[in-house]
């Protein structure tokens, strides 16, 4: 008799939840319980009044950045949709991969660009731009996170059913059809992208402080720096945590309403000859040009100053291979809880709630997430894992596993329910179920893995705290050199990271092209 | 066929895990060092130690983005099951904090015998050596040295206050300077001083390295920073110079922040940790750090100071770092109220 380990659905559900909890939210729960216990003992008293105004200002600032990023994303997506129709699908995935380029590169590049522009303007007109304050912060955030909104918006545009496109082409609805039919299709993608941008930017003090703007997270870091206990820092940041949890709930709401799918992406643009779409497309082109040229110009300018670029890379072989190793582990192994979860809960309405809970490590600041992981894993029972080189991969899974779970959940929810039921009936068991499912949603699976890989390659806040002695990631090395002022070495390493990511993407396109034909 | 493929997949996965866990070679003696000192400087010292002792250094470096306190906080979190043997810190107050939190262990280091008493913990928990000074970096193309303030107090009355930069006084060596001023001047005077700097429009920047960048790029006339940042930029920009503030007869002197090193309680490799601390606290290592540009004011008698500041006679500010540590929390809280809220 053939024994099927995964036949018991209840067992799988329990396993999915346990895995998801162990790998993702357990450290957060640990900190949460510790904070409550410490508060009840009276060891910590937090005065929230003084920080509230700062939190309010931070929210306003990030809302502004979010709106601009959404606008830039929409215009950029329209540009690709109109002018680069043939390559739109590949560009969509390529743009998403550019999340890898860390925000500090955009920040430095924009400062560098405006400095050069100012010296030119001063010579010609005798005036200079004042690139500082709120405007500079919002603009830099918008360009740093543009890949998120532009990528998602483009995918949503490409996922619009072809029947609708045909209808618009035949009926010739023009501008009204675009605004009344197409734009509502884009709302979920734009909202998801915007909320993600908000979540990422409100937990980062880097860009605002460069331009002289204070934000709420800076206050948390000052506590962290002055030696406050982790519970004290966590409690001081609790209003921000609650805000992020609310944003996460909204995020879940829009995810459940989203209609984009990687599998059905096809570029059909019924408005490409219409005049009304050309203007935003041209604006989008300008934005995309700035998005690409400013960092590329800065990185290349710095990189050509390096005498031995090969030597720089050769000296970083260990860091490059270790970063790739843990990022691949994180991306591939995030897939296991994501798959188990999706398989167990694809029918359940509670899946969004579970996903929201799994996303908690993503919405707390990285020092707290890192320290909570240490508290949980550096115990006599588990310290053999904590000491091992795979610990950063576990940390990355804890932070990003939910991304793959979200992508798979959305992908399966877009499939015909009857088809899934039939598959579950005729091909029982997780492996067989997945084998069938993989035929239908392989693009989503791949996209999920690639996104987690890209996010993992760029992460440094948590990995710094859990990387075992004797190992170092490329991003941490880049940050070390950045402080030293060796911008040309940083430029070489960043360009290398970018080229590697684009090569991986190209290779995947080639491989998948062959697979598809087969 | 399918079963074979599954077995192969499982074996491959296991192999990946096994290779990960067996990454270390048990036969090689090693010491685990956590350091907040810039990697470009500390890495060379680790290599020197490896060549000399045959003990491998497994280092973990901190980064400026975590305000160089990530590892100190990691040590506190790892307290019950320590992984590090030694903590080499680029400043001092964090070491005092770790001592207070019971992370450190006493050590008896022979190389430390020649160190001044103020650089050695009376209980033997930490040792200090060569330091960096807090200086005013000036761009001479924009302002002459004669027109620059000569003391911290004069800085608040300077006509160039709006063209002067300071790093956020809630992080790093700038917060150490604030805490020492809270001790030296008293809390009220120190708070009033920083309030006036803020009100007069001093530029608050992200870090000390940004301060020297801005002065070098002529975005600011002058700024308070550390000697390591200032001197490295001076090598590339001849318009820059530094001023050691408060050097008058009745002035308090310039703050020098020492490097500190401590032994971690329950360290997994105690013998190797001792050997490393002996090496780090030796005059030879201090000279190597001076020559490389990390340390500028050595404390061993037979070590020569950095060439860039050799000609300048420096009056050092007398500081009780234990008192400064006691003021740190309050000082940081008040600086947050002044500069962040």
Boltz contact constraints between the chains, C-beta under 6 A:
constraints:
  - contact:
      token1: [A, 50]
      token2: [B, 341]
      max_distance: 6.0
  - contact:
      token1: [A, 54]
      token2: [B, 341]
      max_distance: 6.0
  - contact:
      token1: [A, 209]
      token2: [B, 206]
      max_distance: 6.0
  - contact:
      token1: [A, 210]
      token2: [B, 206]
      max_distance: 6.0
  - contact:
      token1: [A, 214]
      token2: [B, 340]
      max_distance: 6.0
  - contact:
      token1: [A, 218]
      token2: [B, 340]
      max_distance: 6.0
  - contact:
      token1: [A, 219]
      token2: [B, 336]
      max_distance: 6.0
  - contact:
      token1: [A, 219]
      token2: [B, 340]
      max_distance: 6.0
  - contact:
      token1: [A, 222]
      token2: [B, 170]
      max_distance: 6.0
  - contact:
      token1: [A, 222]
      token2: [B, 332]
      max_distance: 6.0
  - contact:
      token1: [A, 222]
      token2: [B, 336]
      max_distance: 6.0
  - contact:
      token1: [A, 225]
      token2: [B, 67]
      max_distance: 6.0
  - contact:
      token1: [A, 225]
      token2: [B, 69]
      max_distance: 6.0
  - contact:
      token1: [A, 225]
      token2: [B, 171]
      max_distance: 6.0
  - contact:
      token1: [A, 226]
      token2: [B, 328]
      max_distance: 6.0
  - contact:
      token1: [A, 226]
      token2: [B, 329]
      max_distance: 6.0
  - contact:
      token1: [A, 226]
      token2: [B, 332]
      max_distance: 6.0
  - contact:
      token1: [A, 227]
      token2: [B, 97]
      max_distance: 6.0
  - contact:
      token1: [A, 371]
      token2: [B, 77]
      max_distance: 6.0
  - contact:
      token1: [A, 374]
      token2: [B, 77]
      max_distance: 6.0
  - contact:
      token1: [A, 374]
      token2: [B, 78]
      max_distance: 6.0
  - contact:
      token1: [A, 375]
      token2: [B, 77]
      max_distance: 6.0
  - contact:
      token1: [A, 378]
      token2: [B, 78]
      max_distance: 6.0
  - contact:
      token1: [A, 378]
      token2: [B, 81]
      max_distance: 6.0
  - contact:
      token1: [A, 383]
      token2: [B, 81]
      max_distance: 6.0
  - contact:
      token1: [A, 388]
      token2: [B, 20]
      max_distance: 6.0
  - contact:
      token1: [A, 388]
      token2: [B, 21]
      max_distance: 6.0
  - contact:
      token1: [A, 389]
      token2: [B, 20]
      max_distance: 6.0
  - contact:
      token1: [A, 389]
      token2: [B, 23]
      max_distance: 6.0
  - contact:
      token1: [A, 390]
      token2: [B, 20]
      max_distance: 6.0
  - contact:
      token1: [A, 464]
      token2: [B, 66]
      max_distance: 6.0
  - contact:
      token1: [A, 464]
      token2: [B, 70]
      max_distance: 6.0
  - contact:
      token1: [A, 465]
      token2: [B, 70]
      max_distance: 6.0
  - contact:
      token1: [A, 465]
      token2: [B, 74]
      max_distance: 6.0
  - contact:
      token1: [A, 469]
      token2: [B, 32]
      max_distance: 6.0
  - contact:
      token1: [A, 469]
      token2: [B, 58]
      max_distance: 6.0
  - contact:
      token1: [A, 469]
      token2: [B, 60]
      max_distance: 6.0
  - contact:
      token1: [A, 470]
      token2: [B, 58]
      max_distance: 6.0
  - contact:
      token1: [A, 476]
      token2: [B, 63]
      max_distance: 6.0
  - contact:
      token1: [A, 479]
      token2: [B, 63]
      max_distance: 6.0
  - contact:
      token1: [A, 479]
      token2: [B, 65]
      max_distance: 6.0
  - contact:
      token1: [A, 480]
      token2: [B, 39]
      max_distance: 6.0
  - contact:
      token1: [A, 480]
      token2: [B, 61]
      max_distance: 6.0
  - contact:
      token1: [A, 480]
      token2: [B, 63]
      max_distance: 6.0
  - contact:
      token1: [A, 483]
      token2: [B, 64]
      max_distance: 6.0
  - contact:
      token1: [A, 483]
      token2: [B, 209]
      max_distance: 6.0
  - contact:
      token1: [A, 484]
      token2: [B, 38]
      max_distance: 6.0
  - contact:
      token1: [A, 484]
      token2: [B, 40]
      max_distance: 6.0
